[in-house]
Amino acid sequence: MHIAWLGKKSPFCGNVTYGREITNALLDRDYRVSFLHFAQSASNHDNFSNCPEVLLPFIYKSQIYTIPALKASKVLMRSLKKLQPDIVHASLTLSTLDFALPEICEELNVPLIATFHPPFDSKLRNIKSSTQYLTYQLYAPCLARYSRVIVFSEIQKDLLIKLGVAAEKIAIIPNGVDENKYSPGYSTIKYQLQAKRLFVYQGRMSTEKNIEALLKAWKYAHLGDDCQLLMVGDGPLRSSLQTSYGKKHNITWFGFVPEEERRIDILRAADVFILPSLVEGLSISLLEAMSCGVACIATDAGADGEVLDAGAGVVLDTQGVANQLKTLLPLFRDQPEMTDLLGSKARKRVLERYHLRQNLDKLESLYAEVVNPQPLSIISN
């Protein structure tokens, strides 16, 4: 089967990780994959397997959204006619091209599948979550025209159904991680940082991630010199937050770490992983930490609360994150047995629900379903 994958290879974000892991796994399972993405020129991207590329022109591209060039739709149409794929799978890049895809694929008579990534918080507890809800409202009429829409959780499915997407078009296939690659193991990071207890944030440094709440809680918790907070990632807030907090409170700023092996090494060293987001989809960074056997604290934004429910981690409310963390951080410093237990439960949860092989099996079944739909049985009197 030939899959035309429309996704992202840069700049680094969860969508990039998702596209890389899924397309590499599809190639390993002997699918043909053509990768269509917004780029000015072909280049090597870390850990992407080699497969034919189609470069789509763009005006602007960021981790959040993309503005295609005016001729992007024509380039896409021409490329799909030449490729003649069995399926177009769009890991939606939040661009105007997303809205043109149903018409293009209908004209070519090719099934169209979307993976819908935008973060959300169905409880609408803050301005950020309300803004994200508007994104779902904007996309819902378009998604209703796709052959299938992949979401990560029941909460997300219910939200789209309320907005008019037919339930039978929605498939729940959560993010998954390679549990063999992301696994507990030895690391020298704590020794390098001279830390007895290591707390880690890994992700984008932007408003919706609510990082300042974590930094405030860390500052006022006064955990001592043998505890370190390691901040991994980049984004628009990094410079101002690093200037404000610096290294004064045992905070180390690693910035963006492009090497996957290095990121795994960091997670293996961590005692606690913290994700204080106001909105989320289903955090791949959270799943990677869980798979490495790290005790996890995250808000109930998006599907992250569902991932950590029933004791697989500690779930925070998105309101008052700093105060909740001020109470929790000393407990995680003083109770290593609790940390070990939560890390073990987190690893077990990934093995039960969120490993990549299981999710690829579900995706393969979905592909087969849309390419060879079962005819409706005729009931005669």
Number of C-alpha atoms within 10 A of each C-alpha: 14 15 21 26 24 22 21 27 22 16 12 16 16 20 23 18 18 21 21 21 19 20 22 18 16 18 15 11 11 10 14 17 21 21 21 22 21 24 17 11 9 9 8 9 11 11 12 15 15 13 13 12 14 22 17 21 20 18 12 11 17 12 17 12 13 18 18 18 16 12 11 18 19 12 15 21 16 11 16 20 11 9 15 15 20 18 23 23 22 24 22 20 26 18 15 15 18 18 17 12 23 21 12 17 19 14 10 14 12 19 19 24 27 23 24 21 20 21 24 27 25 18 13 15 15 13 11 16 22 16 15 19 20 12 15 19 16 12 18 19 15 15 26 20 19 22 20 25 27 23 23 20 20 15 15 24 21 14 18 23 16 12 16 13 23 17 15 10 17 24 20 17 21 22 23 26 26 17 20 11 13 23 20 22 12 9 16 12 17 18 10 8 16 14 17 13 21 22 25 24 23 23 22 22 23 15 15 16 17 18 25 18 19 22 20 16 19 22 16 13 17 14 20 12 12 13 20 24 25 21 22 19 18 19 14 11 14 18 12 10 14 14 9 11 16 14 13 9 18 21 20 18 17 12 17 17 14 11 10 13 11 13 18 20 19 22 30 23 23 26 23 26 24 21 26 26 26 26 30 24 22 26 21 21 19 24 28 25 32 35 31 28 29 32 27 27 24 23 23 25 29 26 24 24 21 16 26 25 13 12 13 24 25 18 22 19 16 21 12 10 22 22 15 16 23 20 12 15 18 15 14 19 20 12 10 13 10 14 21 17 16 24 26 20 23 27 25 16 22 25 18 10 14 25 21 20 15 16 19 19 11 14 18 12 11 18 20 13 12 17 14 9 10 9 6 6 6 6 5 4 3
